[in-house]
């Protein structure tokens, strides 16, 4: 942990009697948090995958996840959309600024559309 050292030094030089140990552990915790975020996609536990709905498109159009992972669709458009894979998942209406999540269970390739705009197509690949 080289990077947090300067922050730790700065906080202790400013207030040596101000519980430098606490400040140090906060810095260490922040560092661990960053490491955990970076490591999450490779880890064995469930992950979350974000799909942005913007400009009448799913972005990314295809996401690959593992069974147990969760996909979250974020509607950043000014109109409602859906993420609908007949028989597998159906968000129903996702209003502007809203989100909807679905946890993948069964492996397979799952194409989906927006039922309001069938030209909007995406795919979730569950491994
Ligand atoms: Cu739509």
Backbone and ligand atoms as CSV (ligand in chain L), in Angstrom:
chain,resi,resn,atom,element,x,y,z
A,1,UNK,N,N,0.846,-1.204,0.000
A,1,UNK,CA,C,0.000,0.000,0.000
A,1,UNK,C,C,0.868,1.236,0.000
A,2,UNK,N,N,1.386,1.632,-1.150
A,2,UNK,CA,C,2.256,2.815,-1.234
A,2,UNK,C,C,1.419,4.092,-1.279
A,3,UNK,N,N,0.349,4.078,-2.051
A,3,UNK,CA,C,-0.418,5.303,-2.316
A,3,UNK,C,C,-0.981,5.955,-1.046
A,4,UNK,N,N,-1.619,5.195,-0.130
A,4,UNK,CA,C,-2.214,5.852,1.037
A,4,UNK,C,C,-1.181,6.457,1.985
A,5,UNK,N,N,0.100,6.084,1.834
A,5,UNK,CA,C,1.112,6.525,2.782
A,5,UNK,C,C,1.177,8.051,2.870
A,6,UNK,N,N,1.092,8.746,1.720
A,6,UNK,CA,C,1.198,10.204,1.732
A,6,UNK,C,C,-0.002,10.812,2.466
A,7,UNK,N,N,-1.182,10.259,2.252
A,7,UNK,CA,C,-2.369,10.774,2.932
A,7,UNK,C,C,-2.235,10.555,4.437
A,8,UNK,N,N,-1.719,9.398,4.798
A,8,UNK,CA,C,-1.521,9.089,6.208
A,8,UNK,C,C,-0.528,10.065,6.823
A,9,UNK,N,N,0.567,10.321,6.102
A,9,UNK,CA,C,1.584,11.253,6.583
A,9,UNK,C,C,1.010,12.638,6.763
A,10,UNK,N,N,0.204,13.068,5.817
A,10,UNK,CA,C,-0.376,14.407,5.874
A,10,UNK,C,C,-1.260,14.548,7.106
A,11,UNK,N,N,-2.051,13.533,7.386
A,11,UNK,CA,C,-2.984,13.673,8.500
A,11,UNK,C,C,-2.258,13.611,9.838
A,12,UNK,N,N,-1.166,12.837,9.901
A,12,UNK,CA,C,-0.461,12.764,11.181
A,12,UNK,C,C,0.370,14.016,11.416
A,13,UNK,N,N,0.938,14.621,10.369
A,13,UNK,CA,C,1.754,15.810,10.567
A,13,UNK,C,C,0.865,16.991,10.980
A,14,UNK,N,N,-0.361,16.982,10.544
A,14,UNK,CA,C,-1.282,18.069,10.888
A,14,UNK,C,C,-1.731,17.938,12.353
A,15,UNK,N,N,-1.953,16.723,12.828
A,15,UNK,CA,C,-2.421,16.585,14.213
A,15,UNK,C,C,-1.876,15.325,14.842
A,16,UNK,N,N,-0.652,15.393,15.328
A,16,UNK,CA,C,-0.002,14.209,15.860
A,16,UNK,C,C,-0.735,13.668,17.092
A,17,UNK,N,N,-1.383,14.586,17.822
A,17,UNK,CA,C,-2.096,14.139,19.019
A,17,UNK,C,C,-3.560,13.855,18.725
A,18,UNK,N,N,-3.860,13.850,17.425
A,18,UNK,CA,C,-5.268,13.738,17.035
A,18,UNK,C,C,-5.581,12.329,16.555
A,19,UNK,N,N,-5.266,11.377,17.379
A,19,UNK,CA,C,-5.538,9.973,17.040
A,19,UNK,C,C,-5.112,9.617,15.612
A,20,UNK,N,N,-3.810,9.660,15.360
A,20,UNK,CA,C,-3.350,9.331,14.005
A,20,UNK,C,C,-3.691,7.892,13.628
A,21,UNK,N,N,-3.808,7.027,14.608
A,21,UNK,CA,C,-4.143,5.637,14.299
A,21,UNK,C,C,-5.491,5.528,13.621
A,22,UNK,N,N,-6.431,6.293,14.096
A,22,UNK,CA,C,-7.776,6.285,13.503
A,22,UNK,C,C,-7.733,6.737,12.055
A,23,UNK,N,N,-7.019,7.846,11.840
A,23,UNK,CA,C,-6.925,8.371,10.477
A,23,UNK,C,C,-6.268,7.331,9.579
A,24,UNK,N,N,-5.252,6.681,10.100
A,24,UNK,CA,C,-4.548,5.685,9.305
A,24,UNK,C,C,-5.459,4.541,8.920
A,25,UNK,N,N,-6.261,4.081,9.863
A,25,UNK,CA,C,-7.122,2.944,9.546
A,25,UNK,C,C,-8.215,3.355,8.563
A,26,UNK,N,N,-8.647,4.607,8.639
A,26,UNK,CA,C,-9.658,5.074,7.679
A,26,UNK,C,C,-9.060,5.063,6.275
A,27,UNK,N,N,-7.819,5.510,6.182
A,27,UNK,CA,C,-7.149,5.514,4.883
A,27,UNK,C,C,-6.991,4.078,4.388
A,28,UNK,N,N,-6.595,3.193,5.298
A,28,UNK,CA,C,-6.418,1.795,4.914
A,28,UNK,C,C,-7.749,1.203,4.462
A,29,UNK,N,N,-8.806,1.550,5.185
A,29,UNK,CA,C,-10.121,1.029,4.823
A,29,UNK,C,C,-10.528,1.521,3.434
A,30,UNK,N,N,-10.274,2.798,3.160
A,30,UNK,CA,C,-10.595,3.345,1.838
A,30,UNK,C,C,-9.802,2.599,0.772
A,31,UNK,N,N,-8.556,2.318,1.072
A,31,UNK,CA,C,-7.729,1.591,0.123
A,31,UNK,C,C,-8.279,0.199,-0.130
A,32,UNK,N,N,-8.674,-0.484,0.926
A,32,UNK,CA,C,-9.232,-1.829,0.794
A,32,UNK,C,C,-10.510,-1.805,-0.022
A,33,UNK,N,N,-11.304,-0.770,0.194
A,33,UNK,CA,C,-12.568,-0.636,-0.524
A,33,UNK,C,C,-12.300,-0.581,-2.026
A,34,UNK,N,N,-11.316,0.223,-2.410
A,34,UNK,CA,C,-10.962,0.358,-3.819
A,34,UNK,C,C,-10.488,-0.987,-4.365
A,35,UNK,N,N,-9.656,-1.677,-3.591
A,35,UNK,CA,C,-9.152,-2.986,-4.016
A,35,UNK,C,C,-10.317,-3.961,-4.188
A,36,UNK,N,N,-11.267,-3.938,-3.237
A,36,UNK,CA,C,-12.403,-4.852,-3.300
A,36,UNK,C,C,-13.230,-4.588,-4.552
A,37,UNK,N,N,-13.436,-3.317,-4.889
A,37,UNK,CA,C,-14.208,-2.970,-6.083
A,37,UNK,C,C,-13.513,-3.493,-7.329
A,38,UNK,N,N,-12.204,-3.310,-7.377
A,38,UNK,CA,C,-11.454,-3.730,-8.554
A,38,UNK,C,C,-11.465,-5.249,-8.695
A,39,UNK,N,N,-11.465,-5.952,-7.566
A,39,UNK,CA,C,-11.356,-7.404,-7.588
A,39,UNK,C,C,-12.710,-8.081,-7.800
A,40,UNK,N,N,-13.803,-7.368,-7.540
A,40,UNK,CA,C,-15.129,-7.986,-7.533
A,40,UNK,C,C,-15.454,-8.801,-8.785
A,41,UNK,N,N,-15.184,-8.279,-10.000
A,41,UNK,CA,C,-15.585,-9.064,-11.173
A,41,UNK,C,C,-14.875,-10.418,-11.280
A,42,UNK,N,N,-13.717,-10.541,-10.661
A,42,UNK,CA,C,-12.967,-11.794,-10.758
A,42,UNK,C,C,-13.276,-12.726,-9.602
A,43,UNK,N,N,-13.973,-12.218,-8.617
A,43,UNK,CA,C,-14.163,-13.004,-7.399
A,43,UNK,C,C,-15.242,-14.066,-7.606
A,44,UNK,N,N,-15.315,-14.990,-6.679
A,44,UNK,CA,C,-16.234,-16.102,-6.814
A,44,UNK,C,C,-17.652,-15.787,-6.413
A,45,UNK,N,N,-17.868,-14.625,-5.789
A,45,UNK,CA,C,-19.230,-14.339,-5.342
A,45,UNK,C,C,-20.011,-13.544,-6.394
A,46,UNK,N,N,-21.288,-13.402,-6.145
A,46,UNK,CA,C,-22.171,-12.762,-7.116
A,46,UNK,C,C,-21.767,-11.329,-7.381
A,47,UNK,N,N,-21.893,-10.933,-8.616
A,47,UNK,CA,C,-21.547,-9.572,-9.027
A,47,UNK,C,C,-22.784,-8.868,-9.555
A,48,UNK,N,N,-22.655,-7.566,-9.699
A,48,UNK,CA,C,-23.726,-6.767,-10.274
A,48,UNK,C,C,-23.233,-6.159,-11.583
A,49,UNK,N,N,-24.076,-6.222,-12.592
A,49,UNK,CA,C,-23.710,-5.690,-13.906
A,49,UNK,C,C,-24.712,-4.612,-14.282
A,50,UNK,N,N,-24.208,-3.478,-14.682
A,50,UNK,CA,C,-25.091,-2.360,-15.018
A,50,UNK,C,C,-25.289,-2.250,-16.521
A,51,UNK,N,N,-26.544,-2.069,-16.905
A,51,UNK,CA,C,-26.875,-1.781,-18.295
A,51,UNK,C,C,-27.560,-0.420,-18.306
A,52,UNK,N,N,-27.030,0.494,-19.091
A,52,UNK,CA,C,-27.617,1.823,-19.198
A,52,UNK,C,C,-28.562,1.856,-20.385
A,53,UNK,N,N,-29.742,2.400,-20.172
A,53,UNK,CA,C,-30.679,2.613,-21.273
A,53,UNK,C,C,-30.629,4.104,-21.578
A,54,UNK,N,N,-30.094,4.423,-22.735
A,54,UNK,CA,C,-29.915,5.832,-23.076
A,54,UNK,C,C,-29.893,5.967,-24.583
A,55,UNK,N,N,-30.570,6.997,-25.091
A,55,UNK,CA,C,-30.600,7.205,-26.533
A,55,UNK,C,C,-31.281,6.045,-27.246
A,56,UNK,N,N,-32.307,5.459,-26.589
A,56,UNK,CA,C,-33.061,4.344,-27.165
A,56,UNK,C,C,-32.188,3.124,-27.443
A,57,UNK,N,N,-31.206,2.930,-26.583
A,57,UNK,CA,C,-30.324,1.766,-26.743
A,57,UNK,C,C,-29.966,1.177,-25.380
A,58,UNK,N,N,-29.725,-0.138,-25.376
A,58,UNK,CA,C,-29.167,-0.794,-24.203
A,58,UNK,C,C,-27.651,-0.763,-24.340
A,59,UNK,N,N,-26.997,-0.305,-23.295
A,59,UNK,CA,C,-25.534,-0.174,-23.368
A,59,UNK,C,C,-24.892,-0.749,-22.116
A,60,UNK,N,N,-24.095,-1.790,-22.181
A,60,UNK,CA,C,-23.748,-2.505,-23.411
A,60,UNK,C,C,-24.928,-3.350,-23.900
A,61,UNK,N,N,-24.972,-3.583,-25.201
A,61,UNK,CA,C,-26.074,-4.340,-25.778
A,61,UNK,C,C,-26.028,-5.795,-25.318
A,62,UNK,N,N,-24.834,-6.267,-25.008
A,62,UNK,CA,C,-24.714,-7.649,-24.531
A,62,UNK,C,C,-23.890,-7.666,-23.248
A,63,UNK,N,N,-24.443,-8.322,-22.232
A,63,UNK,CA,C,-23.674,-8.503,-20.994
A,63,UNK,C,C,-23.530,-9.989,-20.718
A,64,UNK,N,N,-22.376,-10.368,-20.241
A,64,UNK,CA,C,-22.131,-11.752,-19.875
A,64,UNK,C,C,-21.979,-11.828,-18.367
A,65,UNK,N,N,-22.796,-12.673,-17.750
A,65,UNK,CA,C,-22.828,-12.767,-16.294
A,65,UNK,C,C,-22.750,-14.234,-15.884
A,66,UNK,N,N,-22.628,-14.437,-14.596
A,66,UNK,CA,C,-22.681,-15.799,-14.078
A,66,UNK,C,C,-24.019,-16.008,-13.378
A,67,UNK,N,N,-24.456,-17.245,-13.330
A,67,UNK,CA,C,-25.672,-17.547,-12.580
A,67,UNK,C,C,-25.480,-17.026,-11.167
A,68,UNK,N,N,-26.469,-16.327,-10.655
A,68,UNK,CA,C,-26.369,-15.716,-9.332
A,68,UNK,C,C,-26.040,-14.237,-9.390
A,69,UNK,N,N,-25.513,-13.789,-10.519
A,69,UNK,CA,C,-25.224,-12.363,-10.672
A,69,UNK,C,C,-26.512,-11.586,-10.921
A,70,UNK,N,N,-26.433,-10.303,-10.644
A,70,UNK,CA,C,-27.582,-9.433,-10.850
A,70,UNK,C,C,-27.284,-8.421,-11.953
A,71,UNK,N,N,-28.270,-8.215,-12.802
A,71,UNK,CA,C,-28.162,-7.198,-13.844
A,71,UNK,C,C,-29.100,-6.061,-13.454
A,72,UNK,N,N,-28.580,-4.843,-13.511
A,72,UNK,CA,C,-29.398,-3.673,-13.181
A,72,UNK,C,C,-29.497,-2.781,-14.413
A,73,UNK,N,N,-30.719,-2.527,-14.845
A,73,UNK,CA,C,-30.955,-1.632,-15.973
A,73,UNK,C,C,-31.279,-0.246,-15.420
A,74,UNK,N,N,-30.575,0.740,-15.918
A,74,UNK,CA,C,-30.778,2.129,-15.496
A,74,UNK,C,C,-31.346,2.912,-16.676
A,75,UNK,N,N,-32.537,3.420,-16.519
A,75,UNK,CA,C,-33.137,4.187,-17.608
A,75,UNK,C,C,-32.743,5.657,-17.499
A,76,UNK,N,N,-31.856,6.076,-18.385
A,76,UNK,CA,C,-31.417,7.479,-18.383
A,76,UNK,C,C,-32.110,8.290,-19.471
A,77,UNK,N,N,-33.079,7.659,-20.145
A,77,UNK,CA,C,-33.836,8.391,-21.155
A,77,UNK,C,C,-34.974,9.160,-20.494
A,78,UNK,N,N,-35.628,10.004,-21.292
A,78,UNK,CA,C,-36.751,10.791,-20.782
A,78,UNK,C,C,-38.078,10.082,-21.021
A,79,UNK,N,N,-38.011,8.887,-21.591
A,79,UNK,CA,C,-39.229,8.102,-21.842
A,79,UNK,C,C,-39.077,6.741,-21.157
A,80,UNK,N,N,-40.207,6.094,-20.825
A,80,UNK,CA,C,-40.119,4.782,-20.185
A,80,UNK,C,C,-39.691,3.695,-21.163
A,81,UNK,N,N,-39.060,2.670,-20.631
A,81,UNK,CA,C,-38.650,1.518,-21.414
A,81,UNK,C,C,-38.951,0.260,-20.598
A,82,UNK,N,N,-38.739,-0.894,-21.233
A,82,UNK,CA,C,-38.785,-2.152,-20.491
A,82,UNK,C,C,-37.564,-2.972,-20.906
A,83,UNK,N,N,-37.262,-3.965,-20.102
A,83,UNK,CA,C,-36.278,-4.988,-20.481
A,83,UNK,C,C,-37.051,-6.296,-20.356
A,84,UNK,N,N,-37.387,-6.865,-21.500
A,84,UNK,CA,C,-38.319,-7.989,-21.508
A,84,UNK,C,C,-37.794,-9.159,-22.325
A,85,UNK,N,N,-37.617,-10.281,-21.673
A,85,UNK,CA,C,-37.244,-11.517,-22.345
A,85,UNK,C,C,-38.383,-12.486,-22.058
A,86,UNK,N,N,-39.242,-12.680,-23.052
A,86,UNK,CA,C,-40.457,-13.470,-22.852
A,86,UNK,C,C,-40.147,-14.784,-22.152
A,87,UNK,N,N,-40.837,-15.013,-21.054
A,87,UNK,CA,C,-40.694,-16.273,-20.331
A,87,UNK,C,C,-39.532,-16.305,-19.351
A,88,UNK,N,N,-38.668,-15.296,-19.405
A,88,UNK,CA,C,-37.511,-15.302,-18.497
A,88,UNK,C,C,-37.533,-14.119,-17.527
A,89,UNK,N,N,-37.638,-12.935,-18.096
A,89,UNK,CA,C,-37.778,-11.767,-17.206
A,89,UNK,C,C,-38.552,-10.668,-17.910
A,90,UNK,N,N,-39.205,-9.850,-17.109
A,90,UNK,CA,C,-39.937,-8.706,-17.644
A,90,UNK,C,C,-39.927,-7.599,-16.601
A,91,UNK,N,N,-39.249,-6.540,-16.929
A,91,UNK,CA,C,-39.139,-5.437,-15.972
A,91,UNK,C,C,-40.466,-4.708,-15.799
A,92,UNK,N,N,-41.389,-4.888,-16.770
A,92,UNK,CA,C,-42.520,-3.971,-16.908
A,92,UNK,C,C,-41.941,-2.586,-17.136
A,93,UNK,N,N,-42.709,-1.560,-16.857
A,93,UNK,CA,C,-42.236,-0.225,-17.213
A,93,UNK,C,C,-41.131,0.279,-16.278
A,94,UNK,N,N,-40.027,0.681,-16.869
A,94,UNK,CA,C,-38.964,1.351,-16.117
A,94,UNK,C,C,-39.056,2.828,-16.491
A,95,UNK,N,N,-39.529,3.634,-15.578
A,95,UNK,CA,C,-39.716,5.058,-15.875
A,95,UNK,C,C,-38.391,5.786,-16.025
A,96,UNK,N,N,-38.456,7.001,-16.568
A,96,UNK,CA,C,-37.242,7.809,-16.691
A,96,UNK,C,C,-36.569,7.980,-15.332
A,97,UNK,N,N,-35.276,7.758,-15.294
A,97,UNK,CA,C,-34.530,7.917,-14.046
A,97,UNK,C,C,-34.659,6.734,-13.106
A,98,UNK,N,N,-35.435,5.725,-13.500
A,98,UNK,CA,C,-35.635,4.568,-12.627
A,98,UNK,C,C,-34.704,3.416,-13.018
A,99,UNK,N,N,-34.663,2.408,-12.150
A,99,UNK,CA,C,-33.856,1.236,-12.473
A,99,UNK,C,C,-34.610,-0.023,-12.104
A,100,UNK,N,N,-34.154,-1.123,-12.650
A,100,UNK,CA,C,-34.780,-2.423,-12.370
A,100,UNK,C,C,-33.697,-3.483,-12.406
A,101,UNK,N,N,-33.781,-4.413,-11.474
A,101,UNK,CA,C,-32.731,-5.430,-11.430
A,101,UNK,C,C,-33.313,-6.830,-11.533
A,102,UNK,N,N,-32.500,-7.722,-12.040
A,102,UNK,CA,C,-32.900,-9.120,-12.237
A,102,UNK,C,C,-31.695,-9.995,-11.937
A,103,UNK,N,N,-31.935,-11.042,-11.178
A,103,UNK,CA,C,-30.851,-11.958,-10.831
A,103,UNK,C,C,-30.900,-13.179,-11.739
A,104,UNK,N,N,-29.807,-13.418,-12.440
A,104,UNK,CA,C,-29.719,-14.524,-13.390
A,104,UNK,C,C,-29.647,-15.849,-12.630
A,105,UNK,N,N,-30.355,-16.853,-13.130
A,105,UNK,CA,C,-30.344,-18.185,-12.500
A,105,UNK,C,C,-29.898,-19.271,-13.461
A,106,UNK,N,N,-30.524,-19.286,-14.632
A,106,UNK,CA,C,-30.308,-20.400,-15.551
A,106,UNK,C,C,-29.324,-20.016,-16.650
A,107,UNK,N,N,-28.282,-20.824,-16.827
A,107,UNK,CA,C,-27.328,-20.518,-17.889
A,107,UNK,C,C,-27.993,-20.536,-19.265
A,108,UNK,N,N,-27.505,-19.669,-20.118
A,108,UNK,CA,C,-28.040,-19.616,-21.476
A,108,UNK,C,C,-27.923,-18.216,-22.036
A,109,UNK,N,N,-28.291,-18.123,-23.297
A,109,UNK,CA,C,-28.232,-16.847,-23.987
A,109,UNK,C,C,-29.646,-16.293,-24.040
A,110,UNK,N,N,-29.835,-15.113,-23.488
A,110,UNK,CA,C,-31.180,-14.593,-23.335
A,110,UNK,C,C,-31.355,-13.243,-24.038
A,111,UNK,N,N,-31.867,-13.270,-25.272
A,111,UNK,CA,C,-32.144,-11.992,-25.944
A,111,UNK,C,C,-33.351,-11.319,-25.291
A,112,UNK,N,N,-33.354,-10.005,-25.276
A,112,UNK,CA,C,-34.503,-9.283,-24.734
A,112,UNK,C,C,-34.739,-8.012,-25.548
A,113,UNK,N,N,-35.919,-7.450,-25.368
A,113,UNK,CA,C,-36.272,-6.213,-26.082
A,113,UNK,C,C,-36.917,-5.245,-25.112
A,114,UNK,N,N,-37.139,-4.044,-25.603
A,114,UNK,CA,C,-38.043,-3.113,-24.937
A,114,UNK,C,C,-39.382,-3.297,-25.626
A,115,UNK,N,N,-40.413,-3.625,-24.869
A,115,UNK,CA,C,-41.704,-3.900,-25.510
A,115,UNK,C,C,-42.302,-2.637,-26.122
A,116,UNK,N,N,-41.905,-1.462,-25.647
A,116,UNK,CA,C,-42.419,-0.214,-26.227
A,116,UNK,C,C,-41.706,0.117,-27.534
A,117,UNK,N,N,-40.458,-0.294,-27.624
A,117,UNK,CA,C,-39.634,0.025,-28.797
A,117,UNK,C,C,-38.911,-1.255,-29.205
A,118,UNK,N,N,-39.591,-2.125,-29.944
A,118,UNK,CA,C,-39.020,-3.456,-30.228
A,118,UNK,C,C,-37.682,-3.415,-30.965
A,119,UNK,N,N,-37.353,-2.241,-31.535
A,119,UNK,CA,C,-36.042,-2.117,-32.172
A,119,UNK,C,C,-34.912,-2.074,-31.148
A,120,UNK,N,N,-35.257,-1.833,-29.895
A,120,UNK,CA,C,-34.243,-1.821,-28.828
A,120,UNK,C,C,-34.016,-3.259,-28.376
A,121,UNK,N,N,-32.835,-3.761,-28.665
A,121,UNK,CA,C,-32.565,-5.165,-28.365
A,121,UNK,C,C,-31.286,-5.310,-27.574
A,122,UNK,N,N,-31.304,-6.276,-26.684
A,122,UNK,CA,C,-30.127,-6.567,-25.895
A,122,UNK,C,C,-30.038,-8.062,-25.641
A,123,UNK,N,N,-28.948,-8.485,-25.065
A,123,UNK,CA,C,-28.768,-9.901,-24.754
A,123,UNK,C,C,-28.061,-10.028,-23.409
A,124,UNK,N,N,-28.570,-10.942,-22.588
A,124,UNK,CA,C,-27.852,-11.327,-21.377
A,124,UNK,C,C,-27.378,-12.758,-21.587
A,125,UNK,N,N,-26.083,-12.945,-21.492
A,125,UNK,CA,C,-25.529,-14.297,-21.573
A,125,UNK,C,C,-25.217,-14.738,-20.146
A,126,UNK,N,N,-25.879,-15.823,-19.729
A,126,UNK,CA,C,-25.656,-16.341,-18.375
A,126,UNK,C,C,-24.764,-17.578,-18.477
A,127,UNK,N,N,-23.639,-17.531,-17.810
A,127,UNK,CA,C,-22.697,-18.648,-17.869
A,127,UNK,C,C,-22.864,-19.580,-16.685
L,1,CU,CU,CU,-38.010,1.487,-24.970
